[in-house]
């Protein structure tokens, strides 16, 4: 649908609305803009010969309600600094309000001091974004929910559950069991199980060291039944591959995996491809170029576009936590 027509169908978007994209995920930024029926703001981003980032916004933003889409995914340092510079640039250009749309929030693993002489990286990242000039943040499935409290500005914490569930329903699985790959993911798995009217099971996992885990057992009955393993992210794929293996060893009929963030670092692609799962559903909070054949990427753009529109209209965003916007797939 042409952008001008779609904009007429979004009367809540006025002439003082702007949306900009960093270089972390231009495809998602364009998809969000298309959902809203607007054009992305004209911004020049390049690198100096020494690697420093150069930014210039080429349109007027004075007094505008501005949204910046930039997941801080790998390369995390580059994408985080680029986001900070974009925010600073817009603040110095007199934008009225700046909302950082960060579908994937990097540096989220270190949310507390779990041993002596270590940083709380998530808090530092939150401070940097706030001090750069952001007035509000939108993110999806934070690795630790308490990170919301690290920001001294409003943060809208969205969940990919409605998008992933809409695709799980299309599988038409009878007597399915939702499985958490570890004890830490039980709350998420329980919410999926409740929505799907499915039973819940947990993989009992003991960690050997920072990179190796030993899976011991399954708490719950998966024998002869289809299984949906859900998690917030897949990084190296080790935990998910082990979870698939163990539930199949305990008699699972077919295994499907759903996760919000597909970091897919190191051997993740090979591990997923060889895991024995029927299909792995990942959202596009992080770009996944040339996904392996087992992976189906589903778009979070409709959810983010709805949140952006509601924020611009000063409407409630909390309603999105339970609503079921249809996510497109590609």
C-alpha positions, 0 to 999 in steps of 0.5 A: 500500500502506498505510504501516503494512503497508509498515512491517511489511515493513521490520522494519529500520525502528524507532521511532527512525527519522525522515525530514524534507522541506525545501521544495526537493522535497516530491514526491520526499520523499513518494515516498521515504517511501512506498517506506519505508512511513513518514510524513514527520516533522512540521516547520513551515517558513515565511518571515519577512516579510524573507525569513528562514526559520523552522523548527520540528520538531513531533515528538520526535527525541531519540536518533533516526536522522534523515534530511533530504531536501533537494536544493540545487537552484534557488533554490540559496541558499534551499534550501542555507540551509534545509537548514543550518537544518534540520540545526541545528534537529535537532542542537539537538533532540538527534537521535542521527545526522543524514543529509543526503540531497542528491540534487542538490548545488548549488555543485558546479561550482567544485570547484577554483581554475581561475583567480586570486581565485575561491572553491572553492564546493563546498568551502565548501558541504561545510564549511557542511553539516558544521559545521551538524551533519550526520553523513553525506551521501547524494548522486547523481552529483556534478558532480565526484567529488572533492567526496566528499573535501571532506567530513570526514564519510562521504558515500555517492555514488550513481549514477543509472545503474541507474535510467536504464539500466532505461529505456534497456533498454525501448527495445530498441535494436539496435546502439546507440552511447552518446555522451558530449557532451564529453570530460569525460563519457567515464568516465560514457558508458563505464560506460553503454556497458559495461552496455548492451554498446554501442559508445562515441563522443565529441562533440569540443567546443571552448568559445568562451566561458562560454556558447557552444560550438562542436562540431567532430566525432564520435569514433566511428561513429554512422552509421545507428545509434541513439544514447544521449547521457548526461550528469550534468546539463542546465542550459541545454541548449546542449551537449546540443542541439548534441550531438544536432544533430552526431550526427544530422549524422553519420548517427545514426538516432534519438537519445535523451538521458539525464541525472541532473539536470534543472536546465533553466535559461533556454532549456533547455526550448525547446532540448530540445523543438527538439533533434531527440531522440526522448526525453529521460530525466531523473531527479527529483533536481530537481523538473521542473514541467510538463516539456516533452513530449519529457521523461520523468521517472523516479524516483530515489526507490527508489534513495534509499529503499534507501540510507536503509534500508541506512544505518539498518540499518548495512548496506553502501551500496556494493552499490547502485553495481552493483545495478539497482533499478527506478525508477518513472516519472511 
